[in-house]
Amino acid sequence: MARIGAIGKPIDALLTRLFRWLKAHPRARRWLNVLRLGLFQFGMGLSLAPITGTLNRVLIDELGIPAVAVGFLIAIHYFVSPARALIGYQSDVHRAAGKWRTPYLVLGAMLTYGGLATAPFTLILLSGDGALSFPQAMIFCTLIFLAYGIGVNIAETIYLATVSDLTPAKERGQVLGVLWIMLVLGTIVGSLVIGELLLDYNHIKLIQVMQGTAVAFIGLTFVAMFNQERLRPNGELADVTEPIQVRQTLAEQVRLLAAQAPLRNLFLVLFLATMGFATHDVLLEPYGGQVLGMTITQTTRLTALWGVGMLARSHFRAGCCGAGARRCS
């Protein structure tokens, strides 16, 4: 016991010095908190890797499920994404009234976890080995991915709203850039780790891996968001000087945005780009398996390659735009 106490004293002294230093450097403390917030994005990227980089390949290539059916399941969360506007608005109304955003986040995180934990069972439901016909199995799979899609949209919307609450307006661009990098890093790490774990592939192992990523997501979400939303007795956020105000109804805000032609055009461009990206995302790994003869591990690692390319591209654009280069415009 004396030996444990002797070891604990230096650690206590180190922690005390660290807390004092952070108290004297509020900007460093704020950015450490941003990194903690980024654990949510890291966990989200970690959980996305097996769905869009492995499960789609196995369903289409190994089990022979039509790509249209698989694409429909994976794309459900895009179809329910308009609900973000309603969720975000309702959350803003509650926050402006001095209430918590956190219950929304908990609901979204639990739905996401449930969807992630049950999504790999589509391997059993759609394989034909079960007692359900294919149409019946598709109904159950649709419900699974619907719960996942609703959960992701709720969790991400409330998460970004909370980040906005906690971040000074002049730093939000930098903070969102860091959080995006954390998302991509989570995808890269997830695809590399999952690729190694599936070197000796079987369906049971994929189910275990995907459920493991679901547990990792919920754990990282808890660490990232615990005690982030601190309210004073009057309902104001403890660390924010900018109060949340809701002056218009959701319908009025939607009409205001719809009346602006540049925003309508931007929405159309984003819709087409997202549709093209999502289509490629579903078909890339099956193509690698069917046409190029790549193993499941190799096609899973394609997601890591995509992530590295995204980071390199964003770094290049940031560098050349910072130098005022015309080619970045």
C-alpha positions in Angstrom: 0.0 0.0 0.0 2.9 2.4 0.9 4.4 1.7 -2.6 1.1 2.5 -4.3 0.9 5.7 -2.3 4.5 6.6 -3.3 3.6 6.2 -7.0 0.3 8.1 -6.6 1.9 11.2 -5.2 3.9 12.2 -8.3 0.8 11.5 -10.5 -1.3 13.8 -8.2 1.4 16.5 -8.4 1.5 16.2 -12.2 -2.3 16.4 -12.5 -2.3 19.4 -10.2 0.3 21.2 -12.3 -1.6 20.3 -15.5 -4.9 21.7 -14.2 -3.2 24.9 -13.1 -1.6 25.3 -16.5 -4.9 24.8 -18.2 -6.6 27.3 -15.9 -3.9 29.8 -16.9 -4.3 29.1 -20.6 -8.1 29.1 -21.4 -7.5 28.9 -25.2 -5.5 25.7 -24.8 -8.2 24.3 -22.6 -10.9 25.2 -25.2 -9.0 23.4 -27.9 -8.5 20.3 -25.8 -12.2 20.4 -25.3 -12.7 20.6 -29.1 -10.5 17.4 -29.4 -12.8 15.7 -26.8 -15.8 16.8 -28.8 -14.1 15.3 -31.9 -14.2 11.8 -30.3 -17.9 11.7 -31.3 -16.9 12.3 -35.0 -14.1 9.7 -34.7 -16.6 7.2 -33.3 -19.0 8.0 -36.1 -16.3 7.4 -38.8 -15.3 4.2 -37.0 -18.8 2.9 -37.2 -19.4 3.9 -40.8 -16.4 2.0 -42.2 -17.9 -1.5 -41.9 -21.3 -0.5 -43.3 -20.1 1.3 -46.4 -16.8 -0.6 -46.8 -17.6 -4.2 -45.9 -21.2 -5.0 -45.4 -22.2 -3.8 -48.9 -19.5 -5.9 -50.5 -20.5 -9.0 -48.7 -24.2 -8.6 -49.4 -23.8 -7.9 -53.1 -20.8 -10.0 -54.0 -20.8 -13.0 -51.6 -24.6 -13.4 -51.1 -25.7 -12.2 -54.5 -28.3 -9.7 -53.1 -29.3 -7.2 -55.8 -27.3 -4.0 -55.6 -30.6 -1.9 -55.8 -31.8 -3.5 -52.6 -28.5 -3.0 -50.8 -28.2 0.6 -52.1 -31.7 1.3 -50.8 -30.9 0.1 -47.3 -27.7 2.0 -47.0 -29.3 5.2 -48.5 -32.2 5.2 -46.1 -30.5 7.7 -43.8 -30.2 10.1 -46.7 -34.0 9.9 -47.4 -34.8 10.7 -43.7 -32.3 13.5 -43.5 -34.9 16.3 -44.1 -36.1 15.5 -40.6 -32.9 17.3 -39.4 -34.6 20.7 -40.0 -37.5 19.8 -37.7 -35.2 18.2 -35.1 -32.7 21.0 -35.1 -35.5 23.7 -34.9 -37.2 21.9 -32.0 -33.9 21.6 -30.2 -33.2 25.3 -30.7 -36.7 26.2 -29.3 -36.0 24.1 -26.2 -32.5 25.5 -25.8 -33.8 29.1 -26.1 -36.3 28.2 -23.3 -33.4 27.2 -21.0 -33.9 23.5 -21.5 -31.3 20.8 -22.4 -30.3 19.6 -25.9 -28.8 16.5 -24.4 -32.0 14.3 -24.3 -32.2 14.6 -28.1 -28.6 13.5 -28.4 -29.1 10.5 -26.1 -32.1 9.4 -28.1 -30.2 9.8 -31.4 -27.1 8.0 -30.0 -29.2 5.0 -28.8 -31.0 4.7 -32.1 -27.7 4.8 -33.9 -26.2 2.2 -31.6 -29.3 -0.1 -32.0 -29.1 0.2 -35.8 -25.3 -0.4 -35.9 -25.6 -3.4 -33.5 -28.4 -5.1 -35.6 -27.3 -4.1 -39.1 -25.0 -7.1 -39.5 -27.9 -9.4 -39.0 -29.0 -8.5 -42.5 -26.4 -11.1 -43.5 -28.6 -13.8 -41.9 -32.0 -12.3 -42.8 -31.2 -11.8 -46.5 -29.1 -14.9 -47.1 -32.1 -17.2 -47.4 -31.0 -19.4 -44.5 -33.6 -18.0 -42.1 -37.4 -18.7 -41.9 -38.3 -15.4 -43.7 -38.9 -14.9 -47.4 -36.8 -12.2 -49.1 -39.6 -9.6 -49.1 -40.2 -10.2 -45.4 -36.5 -10.0 -44.7 -36.3 -6.7 -46.6 -39.0 -5.2 -44.4 -37.1 -6.1 -41.2 -33.8 -4.8 -42.7 -35.6 -1.6 -43.7 -36.7 -1.1 -40.1 -33.2 -1.7 -38.9 -31.6 0.8 -41.3 -34.5 3.3 -40.7 -33.8 3.3 -37.0 -30.1 3.8 -37.8 -30.8 6.6 -40.2 -33.1 8.5 -37.8 -30.6 8.0 -35.0 -27.7 9.3 -37.1 -29.6 12.4 -38.2 -30.8 13.2 -34.7 -27.3 12.7 -33.1 -25.4 14.6 -35.7 -27.8 17.5 -35.8 -27.8 17.9 -32.0 -24.1 17.3 -31.8 -23.3 20.2 -34.3 -25.8 22.4 -32.5 -24.1 21.8 -29.2 -20.7 22.5 -30.8 -22.1 25.8 -32.1 -23.4 26.6 -28.6 -20.0 26.0 -27.1 -17.8 27.6 -29.7 -17.2 31.4 -30.3 -18.5 32.5 -33.7 -15.0 33.5 -34.9 -13.6 30.0 -34.2 -16.4 27.9 -35.6 -14.8 27.4 -39.0 -11.6 26.1 -37.5 -13.5 23.9 -35.0 -15.6 22.4 -37.8 -12.5 21.7 -39.8 -10.9 19.8 -36.9 -14.1 17.8 -36.3 -14.3 16.9 -40.0 -10.7 15.7 -39.9 -11.6 13.5 -36.8 -14.5 12.0 -38.8 -12.2 11.1 -41.7 -9.5 9.8 -39.3 -12.1 7.6 -37.7 -13.1 6.2 -41.1 -9.4 5.5 -41.9 -8.6 3.8 -38.6 -11.9 1.8 -38.7 -11.2 0.5 -42.3 -7.6 -0.5 -41.5 -8.5 -2.3 -38.2 -11.5 -4.0 -39.6 -9.5 -5.1 -42.7 -7.0 -6.8 -40.4 -9.7 -8.5 -38.3 -11.4 -9.9 -41.4 -8.3 -11.5 -43.0 -9.8 -14.9 -42.2 -13.4 -13.9 -43.1 -16.6 -15.5 -42.0 -20.1 -14.0 -41.4 -19.9 -14.4 -37.6 -16.7 -12.5 -37.4 -18.2 -9.6 -39.4 -21.2 -9.5 -37.1 -18.8 -9.4 -34.1 -16.7 -6.7 -35.6 -19.7 -4.5 -36.5 -21.2 -4.9 -33.0 -17.8 -3.9 -31.6 -17.8 -0.7 -33.6 -21.3 0.0 -32.2 -20.0 -0.3 -28.7 -16.9 1.9 -29.5 -19.3 4.5 -31.0 -21.5 4.7 -27.9 -18.4 4.8 -25.6 -16.7 7.6 -27.5 -20.0 9.5 -27.7 -20.3 9.4 -23.9 -16.7 10.5 -23.4 -17.1 13.3 -25.9 -20.4 14.7 -24.7 -20.4 14.1 -21.0 -21.0 17.3 -19.1 -20.5 19.5 -22.2 -23.9 21.1 -21.7 -23.7 23.0 -18.4 -26.7 25.2 -17.6 -27.0 27.9 -15.0 -30.1 28.1 -12.8 -31.6 30.7 -15.2 -31.2 28.2 -18.1 -28.2 29.9 -19.8 -25.2 27.9 -20.9 -22.3 28.3 -18.4 -19.5 28.8 -21.0 -21.3 30.8 -23.7 -22.1 34.5 -23.9 -24.2 34.2 -27.0 -27.8 33.3 -26.1 -29.9 31.1 -28.4 -32.8 33.0 -29.8 -35.6 31.7 -32.1 -37.5 34.6 -33.7 -39.2 32.8 -36.6 -41.2 29.6 -37.0 -39.7 26.7 -39.0 -42.1 27.3 -41.9 -41.0 31.0 -42.0 -37.4 30.0 -42.0 -37.9 27.5 -44.8 -39.8 30.0 -46.9 -37.0 32.6 -46.4 -34.3 30.1 -47.6 -36.4 28.9 -50.5 -36.8 32.4 -51.8 -33.1 32.8 -52.3 -32.1 31.5 -55.7 -28.3 30.9 -54.9 -29.3 28.7 -52.0 -31.7 26.7 -54.2 -29.0 26.2 -56.8 -26.5 25.1 -54.1 -29.1 22.6 -52.8 -29.5 21.1 -56.3 -25.7 20.8 -56.7 -25.3 19.2 -53.2 -28.2 16.8 -54.0 -26.6 15.6 -57.3 -23.1 15.4 -55.7 -24.4 13.5 -52.7 -26.4 11.1 -54.9 -23.3 10.4 -57.1 -21.1 9.9 -54.1 -23.5 7.6 -52.4 -24.0 5.5 -55.5 -20.2 5.1 -55.9 -19.9 4.3 -52.2 -22.2 1.3 -52.5 -20.7 -0.1 -55.7 -17.0 0.5 -55.3 -16.2 -2.5 -53.0 -18.4 -5.0 -54.9 -16.7 -3.9 -58.1 -13.3 -4.5 -56.5 -14.4 -8.1 -55.6 -16.2 -9.0 -58.8 -14.0 -7.4 -61.4 -10.6 -7.0 -59.8 -10.7 -10.1 -57.7 -9.8 -8.3 -54.5 -10.4 -9.9 -51.1 -12.8 -8.5 -48.5 -9.8 -7.1 -46.5 -8.5 -5.4 -49.6 -11.8 -3.8 -50.5 -12.3 -2.7 -46.9 -9.0 -0.9 -47.0 -10.2 1.1 -50.0 -12.1 3.3 -47.5 -8.8 4.1 -45.8 -7.3 5.1 -49.2 -10.3 7.3 -49.8 -9.9 9.0 -46.4 -6.2 9.6 -47.0 -7.0 11.2 -50.4 -9.6 13.4 -48.8 -7.2 14.7 -46.1 -4.4 15.2 -48.7 -6.8 17.1 -51.0 -8.1 19.4 -48.2 -4.5 20.1 -47.0 -3.5 21.0 -50.6 -6.5 23.3 -51.0 -5.9 25.0 -47.7 -2.2 25.5 -48.5 -2.7 27.0 -51.9 -5.7 29.1 -50.9 -3.7 30.4 -48.0 -1.1 31.6 -50.5 -3.8 33.3 -52.6 -3.4 31.0 -55.5 -6.1 31.5 -58.2 -6.4 27.8 -58.9 -8.1 27.3 -55.5 -11.0 29.5 -56.4 
